[in-house]
Amino acid sequence: MTEKVMVRVEKVLERGMTPLRKFTYIAVTVLFGSQVIVVFAQVIWRFVFNSPFSWSEELARYLQVWLILLMSAVCIRKGRHLAVDYVTHNLSFELQRVFKLISLLAILAYVIVVIVFGIKMIAVAGAQKTPAMQIPIGIIYLVFPVTGTFMFLETLVAFVKVVNAQTVTELSQLQRTKEKNLGKSG
């Protein structure tokens, strides 16, 4: 009975994550394209026209931060976050699952810290203006609670999948599926 409930939870989480994942991929594409255009324009204006933009380096930096943190959620989904798994391949299924669950719990704890301190940073410094673009720094700091929430949800999905795995083969298939889907957007 509990297994059926967890399988249902996994399916509901996966379905619920679909729009968020699509949004993430679209946002990453738009942000990366914007960053390329801004940096290219900066180079042209600096070296060809000898009149650099005052705001382009700042904007490129903030776009980079958003890109990195949005892609962190994608890395969690695809199992590409930092992990030391050299030893775990030779362990029993139960121990492999325990280590994966501990790893995911550590990620959840980290992401909660990112969300909480991101909100605190917005509350403390959110009204300050950025030096070049003069926009509220709170808009930039929104990256922490927003992407932290994305990472939390992706980690929750991964946690449920590991809980639902019944064999070493299923744990391995989770990783192989992640590797196979690396180039796919869904």
N, C-alpha and C positions, 0 to 999 in steps of 0.2 A: 504494500500500500504506500509506504513512504517513498519507495523508488518511483512509483507512478507519479506521485506528487512532484518530486524533484525533476522528473522528465518534463512534466507540464510546465513547471517553473522555467526550465531551460528554454522551452519553445516560446513561452510568453516573452521572456527577456530577449530572445533573438528577434522575434517579430517587432518588439518595441524599439529595438536598437536600429532597425533598418533605416528609418528616416534620419536619425541622428548620424549614422554612418554616411549616408548620402550627403547630408549637410557638411560633414567634416571634409569629405573628399572635394566637394565644390569649394568650400572655404580655402582649403589648402591650395587648390588650383588657382583660384583668384588671387590669393595672397602671394603665391610664388610668381605668378605672371606680373603682378603689380611691382614686386620687388625687382624683378629683372628689368622692367621698363624704367623704374626710378633710378636704378644704378646705372643703366645704359645711358639715360639722359644726363645723369650727373657727369659721367665720363666725357660725353660729347661736349657739354657746356663748359666743363673745366678745361679740357685740352684743345678743343677746336675754337670755342668762342672766348676762352679765358675769362669766363664769368660764371663761376659755380653757383648752384642753388644753395641757399643757406639751410634749407630744411631737409634735403634729400638723404643725407647720412643718418639723421635722426629717424626719419621715416623707415629707411631700410633696416635699421637696427630693431625698431619695434615690430616691423613685419617679420623679421627673423625670429624674434622671441615667440610671436604667435604661431609661426610655422612649426618651430621645434616642439612647442607644447601640444599643439594639435596632433602632430605626428606621433607624439608619445602615446596617445590613446590608440592610434593605429598600431603602433609597435606592441602594445599590450594585447590587442586583439589577435595579432598574428604571431604572438609568442616570441617576439624579437627583443624583448626587454633584457637588460643585463642579467645573466644567470650563470652560476658556476655549476654545471651539471655533469662534469666529467665522471665523478664517482657514482652518481645516482643510476647510471645505466646498468650497473652490475648488481643493484639491489633488488629485493623482492618487490612485487607489485604494491603491497601495502606500504612499504617504506618509501617507494617512489612517490606514491600518492601523498603520503604525509609530508614529504619534503616539498612537493609542489604546492600543497595547501598552505604550508608555513610560508613559502615564498610569496604566495598570493596575499596572505594575511599581512605580511610585511609591506607589500605594495599598497594595500588598502589603508594601512596606518599612515604611510607616507603621504598618500593622496589626501587623506583627511587633514593632515597638517598643512598641506599646500592650500586646501580650500579655506581652512580657518584663518591662517595667517594672511592669505590673499584678501579676505574680507577685512581683516584688521588693518592691512596696509591701505586699502581703499578708504576706510573710515578715518585713518590718521592723516593721510597725505593726498587723498583723492581730489581735492580742490586745487592743489598746486598745478601750475602750468609747466608744460615742457619748454625747454629753453628756446628752441628754434621755431617750432610749429605753434606754440602757445595754445595747446589743447590741454584739457584737464588730464593729469597723470592717472586719475582714476579710470579713465577709459583704457589706458594701457594696462593698468593693474587688474582689470577685469579678466585678463588672460588666466590668472591663477584660479579663481573660483569656477570659471566656465570650463576650462580644460581639465581642471581637477575633477569636476563632476563627470566629464566624459570618461576620464581615466578610471574613476570609481566604478562607473557602470560597466565598462569593458572588463575590469578586473572581477566584478561580481559575476558576469557571464562566464568568464574563464573558471572561476571558483566552482560554480554550479556544474560546469562540464566535467571538471576533475572529480567532483563528488559523485557524479553519475557514472563515471568510467568504472567498468567492472573487471577489466583485465589489463595487463601490460600492453597488449596489442591496441586496446582502445586508447590508452594514454599515448602510445606511439602514433596512432592514427590522428589524434588531435594535433600533434606536432607536424605530421606529414601534410595534413589538410591545410594547416597554416602556411607551410612552406609552398604547397601547390598553389595556394591562392595569393601568394605574395604579389603577383603582377595584376591581379584582378581588383576591381574597385568595389565589389559588393561583398 
